[in-house]
Amino acid sequence: MDEKPTPIPPGPTRTGPRPLPLHLAAEMMSVTSSRAAWPSLRNGSFGWKPHLQPEAERLKRDLAAADPDSFAHALEKEYARRMDGFLTGIDRYRHSAIHRTLPDAPIILQTGTTRLLDYSLPGATGQPVLLIPSLINRAYILDLSPRRSLARALAEKGLRPFLVDWDAPGETEADFDLDAYILRLSALLDAVAARAGPPVLVGYCMGGLLALALGILRQPDILGLALLATPWDFHRPDSTQARILERLRQPIDDALEIFGFLPVDLLQIFFTLVDTGNVPRKFRSFAAMAPDSRKARDFILLEDWLNDGVPLTAKVARQSLFGWYAGNTTGRGEWRVAGTTIDPGRFVKPALVLIPSGDRLVPPASALALADGLPHARKRVTTAGHIGMVVGTRARTNCYGYLARWITGQTT
């Protein structure tokens, strides 16, 4: 008789989705708001904002045709269904035994808390690629699982990927600003060049801005630049995110004064405000998945990454949140690094800009402004979201394969 596999003991209970009290309170308010509004809707005293008036008239007609008691009963059932799905999804996620098990690639250099990982396959001689992720989230979004790994996919194509793993700021990085991080990137570029030759820079999200700055400052030492879901004009298509940050400026400043850095949960609040319904929707969807399905496993690994953020140093937080997002220093041509204005027009080597059409964190209009500013850029809009671009079901075709072909075509 075949031996049964030894069950994997569950890991520690997760604390996410972070910040959990906010998500629970927000969903409670959301699902109870309809219950609270129902009496006012019935007697016609509910007040509507002017821009919602056409939708309000349609709703009034629909409600007039409904039996009040039946509708109230349906409302209670929907309230219970939503809360049950949301809480069930959270409970299953928090107690799942599934965890990321991929081993780290070899470390070829470490400075402070920053590591440079070499994903090259043995004997590889292809073009080196320096992958630069955001400072806000962990680098392993580019190496999430065997099927969802940009780094490993590029290696399979014969390229030599090197991944910058920023990790959380330590004592060395406590006083770092953006210039200091880009200076560190410059040293990592030297290490890659000494080991494998001049690389192509590939930046994801905030990492794309760091890659652009490095590419302009070290243009003779690289072969090209690829930017994935990278913002530029933070006030396109509108300044909604800037207004959100302005409302949060005081609590953010207070947190920076108290902690000396920007806590992860405060960052998570900002991301939540971009789409307040996202967390409840995805956990209700997760609750309906087969627990042992590939889709459920992918959800858990990605959610673990989302809840595994790192704090920003105070200087980086002020520069990125109040400079980039609120002040639009990039789009206004006012961002300077080491005394040099970071102007996309100064980068004259080949560039690729990949833009996910469903991106809520980096609206396509913001990224298109960057593509339009690069003199020799190829731009490609893909059907994906901000994170789905690099780990979604179509990432291997729309991102990994396309990027590998572009790099190979520019460097052979």
C-alpha positions, 0 to 999 in steps of 0.5 A, a space after each residue: 500500500 502506498 504511504 500517505 504523504 505526511 501532512 504539512 503542519 499549519 504555519 502561524 495564524 496570519 494577521 492580515 488582511 492589514 489593517 484588519 480592524 479597518 477592513 472589518 469596520 469599513 465592510 460593516 459600515 458598507 453593508 449596514 448603510 443600505 439597511 439604514 437608508 431604507 426607511 428614508 428611501 421608502 418615505 422619499 426623504 433621502 437626499 441625493 447628490 446632484 451628480 447621482 440624480 439620474 441613477 436615483 430616479 431609476 432606483 426610485 422607479 425600481 423600488 416603487 415596483 417592489 413589495 416593501 416587506 419582500 425587499 426588506 427581507 431580501 436586503 437582510 439576506 444580502 447583508 448576511 450573505 456579504 458579511 458571511 462571505 467576507 468573514 469566511 474568506 478571512 478565516 480560511 486565509 488566516 488559517 491556511 497551511 499554504 505558504 510560499 516555499 521558493 528558496 532564495 536565489 544566490 546572493 552575490 552582494 549585500 550592502 546594509 539590508 539590500 541584497 542582490 540575487 542572481 537568478 541566472 541558470 548554470 552556464 547562462 551567457 545571455 543578456 544581464 537584466 537588473 530587476 528593480 522593484 518598489 521600496 514599499 513591498 517585498 521584492 518577491 512579487 517578481 518571484 512569487 511561485 514557480 509559475 508566477 515568477 518574472 525573474 525565473 521566466 527571464 532566466 528560462 529564456 536564456 537571460 541573466 536576471 539579477 533581482 534587487 531585494 531591498 528588504 526593510 530599512 535597517 540602521 544603515 538606511 534609517 536616514 536614507 532619501 531617494 538619492 541614497 537608494 539610487 546611489 546604492 542602485 548604482 553600486 549594484 549596477 557596477 556589481 552586475 556589470 563586473 559579473 555579466 556586462 552592461 545590463 538592461 534595467 527593468 523597473 516595476 511600479 515605484 522601482 520604475 522611477 528608481 530605474 529611470 533615474 539610474 538610467 539617466 545618471 548612468 546611461 553609458 553603462 546600460 543597454 536599455 530600460 523597461 518600465 512596468 506599471 510605472 507612474 509619472 504624471 501623478 495628476 493624470 487623469 485627475 488629482 484624486 490620489 493627491 487629494 486623498 494624500 492631502 487629507 492624510 498629510 497630518 496623520 502621516 506627518 505625525 506618524 513620521 515624527 513619532 516612529 521615524 518611519 512610515 508604518 506599513 499599516 498606514 501605507 495599507 490604509 492609503 492603498 485601501 482608500 484607492 478602492 475601498 471595496 476591493 478587500 471585501 470583494 476578493 475575500 468573498 470570492 476566495 471563500 467560494 473557491 475550492 480550498 485545494 485549487 490552484 486559484 486558491 493557492 495563488 490567492 493566498 501567496 499573493 495576499 501574503 505578499 500584500 501583507 508583508 510590506 516594509 516601512 518607508 524611511 521618513 525622508 523617502 515617505 515625504 519625497 514620494 507621497 508629498 513630492 511625487 503623489 501630492 506635488 507631482 514633482 515628476 510630471 512637473 519636471 521638478 524631480 532632481 537626483 544628485 543635482 540632475 533633473 530626471 527628465 525622460 527626454 534625456 534618456 535616448 537609449 531603447 526603452 519599453 513601457 508596459 502599461 496595464 489597462 486595469 491599473 487602479 494604483 497607477 492609472 494608465 494616463 499617468 504611465 502613458 505620460 512617461 512613455 510619451 516623454 521617452 524619445 525611443 520608447 515602445 509602449 504596450 498596453 496590456 489587459 491586466 491590473 497593477 499586480 496582475 501584470 506580473 503575477 496574473 494568469 496571462 503574465 507569462 504571455 503579456 509580460 514575461 515573454 514579451 519583455 524577454 523578446 524585447 530585451 533580446 531584440 535590443 541587445 543582439 
